[in-house]
């Protein structure tokens, strides 16, 4: 079998494998990771190695863009203290705790560079399993929003830290204070500014193109254009992609008139496209990580498999402990504190309330597939030709830790969240009822600035989000519902999207 046939086989297998995972109720990532391991040891398949640059430059940008474009700036604004600031603290605390634990206890003899790289890989998390779990118990929206804000903040800082550590390793393990300041005080903010510029440019371009397939092609250019430009200028790639996605999300609807930057057909189609792209790429990443594991384990004989297993358990304990402590403290900050005391007749949350909220936030934050991406992107050799120190042990630990996190937390997430008794089933329904009522009133009585009732409905939804009366999930769902109604009203095609006409 050739390499090209193997890639075709992978693409063919993702759908059936995901269906199998749904039927067996095993997390998708575990099934895909296991399939990747199996493909590496079965005879007859090509010995294709995972190219780090392929993963970093081709697969990472759309993953970051797809998860960020559904988020609004308002989410970061309303969760600034427990989300953005605590998220930044978590990056430093988790990286430091894992690095120190690995170097002095779990894997004595591990270099500081290797320990810090392991810490950055372990520090990055996502809330995909929590947000996408079918029938997951409800929690106060303030908690879900805080988790998403931490996820975005963590990505920005962790990727900046990872880049700095790679440069340190290539320079012999040392760096100057100026180099450190440059990464955090120039590369990251400048990357964000670049992303904002690209995002506005893309939004202007999307206002002037038609039909929907062409507009979707422009949206595909957004993450890659931001990544390539940032890389060429030596700026933060993740900062540029994330900022571009947030700008597109912010300007997609004119807050005063409700006029969208694109057609209803294009928005419905692009939403479905990015959901599918995110699913396929994430699936491929877990498969590639499993395929890379046997090769990584071959290079860690010095440490031994039992020690690596113990190190994996130790890393998970450290990560979850730091996450719990930070989340417990965040329980005393708005808006989480307000959500915990709502309807309870108290002005401040009790220690038990904060502990329950911290349990939910800790268990909902599984180690991220992006950690696999950055672990795979560690160069195999230094500029002088010598092998990159401890790359295999970092990759092996990263892969096993992430899969163990997904398996442990994913299979027990619903039970843990339910046991904390933080459920707030009414909040989501109340927000949807409020949004539906606003849509109905806007459709019946559009304002003087709106061209039609659908624009009025979009404007009303945006105002509700600006006032924090609805969350991002309800906003996205209701905008999609409005787009479907508008598309159906046009009468020249089925709701959603017509067939592409290249």
N, C-alpha and C positions, 0 to 999 in steps of 0.2 A: 504494500500500500504506500502510495506517495504521500508527501506532506500535504499536498493540496486535497487529496482524497480524505486524509485524516481530518482536516479542517471542515470539509463538507460533512463528514460523519459526525463531528462535534455539533455542528449547527442542526443537523437532522435529529440528534439525540436530545437536545435541550427540552423540546416540547414534551415528548413522551416521558422523560425523566421527571419533569415538573408535575405532570399528571400523576405519575406513580407516587411521588412524594405527597401529593394531596390525598390520594387514596389511602396511603399508609399512615398519614398524619405525622410524618417525620419531617423536620425542617428541610426546606429545599436545599440549603447550603450543605447540609450533612450528606445528603444523597449525592449531590454533584461532586463534593470533595472526595467521597468514597469512590465514585466512578473515575475520577481523575487518578487516584492512587492505583486503581485496578488497571487502567489503561497503561500505566507506566510499567507494570510487571507482567502483563500478558504478552506472550510471544506473538509475532506477526505484525505488530503495530510499529510505525516508525519511531525511532529514538529521537523525537523532536524535543529540543530543550526550549525553555521559556526565555524569550529574548526580553531582558529588562526594559530596553528602550521602546520596544513594541508595546509593552504594558503601560509604561509611563506616558508615552506620547500619543498613543492611539486610544487606549481604553479609559484612562483616568479622566480626561477632560469632559466627555459626555456624562460620566457618572456624577461628577461634581455639579455640572450644569443642571442635569435633570432633577437632582434633589434640592437645588437652590432656587430654581425658577418658580417653584410653587410656594415660596416663602415671601412674606411682605416685610418691608422695612418696619412696619408697625410692631411686628412680633419682637424684633430686636429692641425697639423703643420701650415697649411695655414690660419686657423681662430683662432690662439692662442689668439690674443688680444680681439676681440669682442666676441669670442665664449667661450674659456676656462676661461680667466680672468674675463670677465664680467659675465659669468655663475656662477663663484664662488662668485662674489659680489652679484648677484641676490639671491643666497641661503640665505646669511646672512641678506640682506636687507629685503627680503620678510618675512622670519621667524620673524625678529624683529618687522617689521611693523604690521604684523597680530597679533603677541603675544601682543604687546602694545595696539593695537586697541581693541582686544577682552577683555583684562583685565580691561581697563579703560573706554571704551565707549560702546562696543557692548554687552558684558556680564560681567558687574561689579560684582566682587566677585569671578571670575574664578581665580584659583590658578596660580602661575607663571609656574609651571610644566605643567598644563593642557593647558595654553595659548601657551607655547612654542611647545608643541606637536601638537596643532592645527596649529601653524605656519609652522612646518615642513611638515605636511600633505598638507597644502595649497601651499607650495612653489614648490612641485614637479609637473612637467608638462611634456607633450610630444607633438610632432608635427605630430602624426599619422594621424589626420584628414586632415592636410594640405598636407602631402606627398602622401596620398592615395586617396584624393578626385578625383573623376572621372571628367576629363575635367577641373581641377583647372587652373585658370589663371597662366601664367608663371611669375616668378619674377627673378631678377638676381640671379645666382647660389650662389654668395657670401652670400646672405641672407639665402637661404635654408641650406647651409652648416653651417652657424653660428648657426642657430636654432638647428641643430643636435648636434653640439659640445656642446652647452649649455645643451642640454638634457642629454648627457652622463656625463658631469661634475657635473650637479646638482644631479644626482642619487648618485654618489659616496659620495658627501658631505652630502646630506640629510640623507641617511641611516646611515652614521657615527654619525650624530647629533642625529638622532632618538634613536639609541642604547645608546648613552650617556644619553639622557633624561630618558629613561626607567630605566637605572641603578641608576640615581639620585632619581627617584621616589621610587624605591625599597629600597634606602638607607636613606629615610626620607627627600629627597629634597635638599640634599647638596652633594658636591663633592669637590675634591681637585684639585688644578691647575695641579698637576702631572697626574691625571686621564684624565683631558681634553687634555693635551699635548699628552698623550699616545694614545688617540683615533685618533688624527689627524696627529701626527708625527711618530707614529709607526704602529698602527693597519692598517691604510689605505695604506701607502707605502709598508708595508710588505705583505699585501693582494694582492696588484698589482704585486709585485715580485713573489709571489706564483703563481698567475694566469699566468704570463709569462712562468714560468717553466712548469706548467701543459699544457699550450697551445703548447709549443714546443714538449713536450712528446706526446701529442695527434697527432700532425702533423707527427711526426716520425712514430707513430703506423699506421696512415692512409696510409702511403706510402707502407706498407708491408702487407696489408690485401686485400682480395677480397672474394666474390663479393660485389656489391653495398649495399645490405641490411645489411651486416656485418659492412661495413664502416659507414653507417648511424647510426647503433647501437652504434658505438664508439663515433660518434658526439653527440648522446644523453647523453652519459656518461660525456661529457665535462662539462656542467653547474653543474650537480649534483656532480661530483667528485670535482670540484673546491669549491662548496658550502660546502660540507661535510668536506673537508680538512681544509678550512679556519675556519669553525665553531669549529672543534676539536682543532685548534691552537689558537683560540681566535682572529683571524684576520678579516679584512673586507671581508664579503662574496660578496658584490656587486663589490668591487675592484677586487677580484679574478676572478669572472665570466666575468666581462667586459674585464679585461686584457687578459684572456684566449681567448675570442672571437676575440679580436683585433689581437692577435698573429696568430691565425689560419687564419684570413683574410689576414694578411701581408705575411705569408710564403706559402700560397696556390699555388702561382706561383713563380717560380724562375725568378728573375728579369733579369738575364743574358741570360739564355737559353729559358725561357718561359715554361719549363717543369712543369706540375702541380703535386701536391702531391697525386692526386687520379685520377681515370678514369673519362672520360666525363660522363659516365652513372651515376656514384656516385655523381658527382657534380650537375648534372641536377636533379637527384632524391632528393638529400639532400636539395636543394634550395626549391623545391616544398614541401618537408616534413616540413621544418621549417616555411614556410609561412602558411601552414595549421595548424600546431601546435600552432603558435602564434594567429591565428584567433580563434581557438577553446578555448584556455585557456583564452584569453581576453574576449571572450563571456561569458564563465563560471564565470569569476570574476565579471562582471557587473551583471549577474543574482544573484550571491551569495550576492553581495552588496545590491541589492534590497530586497532580502529575509531577510537580517539582519536589514533593516531599521525599520520595525514596532517594533521589539523587542527593538531597541535602543531608539525609540521615547517613549516607555513606561517608560523609566527611566529618562526622562528629564522634568517631570511635573513641577519641581521647576522653570524652566526657562520660560515655556510656548511656544506654537507653534509660536505665532506672533513674540515673541522676537527672536526665532531661525530663522524665515524667514528674519527678519530685519538683524540679524547677518550674515546670508548667503550673503545677498546683500552687506553688509559692507565689508565682507572678499573679495568678488569678486572685489569690487571697489579698495580696497587696493592693491590686487595682480596685477590688470591690471595697476594701476597707477605706481607702482614700476617698472613693466615690461616696461612700456612706457618710463619712465625717463631713465632707464638703456640703452634701445635700442636707444633712441635719442642720448645719449652720444656716443654709439658704432658706430653710423652713421658717426662719424668723424674719425674712425679708419680703417686702411686697413684690409681686402680687400673690405669692404663695401663702404668706401669712394671712392675708385677707380671705383667701379661698378656704383655708383650714378652719377659720373661726366663723365662716358664713353660717348664719342660722343657729349658732351655738350660744349666743348671748355673751361671748367673751370678746375682749379687745385684743388679746395676744394669744397665740397658739400655745398649748401645753407641750411639755417635753414628749409626751406620748404621741401627740399629733405630728410633731416634727419627725419623730422616729418612724412613724408609719409612712409619711411622705418620702423620707429618705430611703426607706426600703423599696418603695415603688420606683423611685428615680434610679437607684442603684441597679436593681434587677432588670430594668427596662433598657439599660445602656450596655448592649453587647459589643464585644470587640468587633471592629469594622473590617470589611473586605478591603478597604483602602489601606489598612495596615499590611495586608498581603501585597498590595501593589508596591508600597514603598520598600518592603522587605525584598521583594523580587528585583527592585530597581537598584539595589546596592551593587556597585560594579564588581565584577569577578576579579579584577586585578587593579593594582595601583598604577600610577603613571610610570613607575620604574619597572613594571613587569611582574612584580611580586604579587602573589595572591592577596586579595583583600582580607585582612585578618578577621577570623571568626565569622565570616559571612554565612557559612553553612549552619553554624549553631544558632545564629540570629534567625535565619530563615526557618529552620526546623522548629525552634521555639515559638516563633510568630505563628506559623501555620497551625501547630497543635494547640496553642493557647486560644487562638481565634475560634477554631472549630470546637474546642471544649467549652468556650464561653457560649457559643451559639447553641450547642447541644444542651448544656446544663440550664442556661437561662431560658432558652427558647421553649423547652419542653415543660418548664415549670412556671412560665411567666403568668399565665392566666390564673393559676392557683395562688401564686404569691400576691398578685394584685387584688384578687378577690378576698384573700384572707386579711389584708390590711384594712378592709372596710372603708376605703376612701371613695367608693363608687358615688358618682353624681350623675345618674342616668338622665335626670331632668334637664341638666344644663344644655346638653347638645340639642335635645328636643325643643327647649325654649328658644334657643338661638335659631334653629330652623324655622320655628313658627314665626319668630320676629322677622326673619328674612323673607319668608313667603308673604307675610302681611305687607311688608314694604314693597315687594315686587308687585303685588296686586294693586296697591294704591298708586304706584308709579305708572303702571300700565293704564290705569283708568284716568289718571290726571297728570300727564307729563307736564313738566315745567316749561317756562318760556325759552329756556336755553337748550332744550332737548329736541332733536329732530323727530323722534318717535318714542313710543312707550318703552321700548327695549333699552334705549339709551338712558331713559329716566330710571329704569329699574337698576341698571348697572351703577349709575351715580348714587342711588339710594344705598346699594350694597356697599360701595366704597366708603360712604359716610359712616355706615354702621361699623365698619372695620376700624376707621379712624378713631371712633369713639370707644373702641374695644367692647362693643356690645355683641359682636360675633367674632369668631376666630378665623384663622386662615383656612382651616378645613371646610368650614361652612361657607366662607366666601368663595373658595374655588368651586365647591359643589353647586352653589347657587348661580354663579356666573356661567358655569357649564350648562345648567338647566335653562338659563335665559338664552344662551346661544342656541341650544337645541330648539327652543320655541321660535326664536327668530329665524333659524334656518328652515324650519317647517313652514313658516309663514310665507317664505319666498316662493314656495310652490314649484320650483323648477328642478328639484332633486330631493332625494330622501334626506331626512335629517341626519346630520353628521358630516358627510363629505361625499361629493360625487366622485366618480372614477377619475383617476389621474389622466391628464391629456398632454403628455410631453410633446 
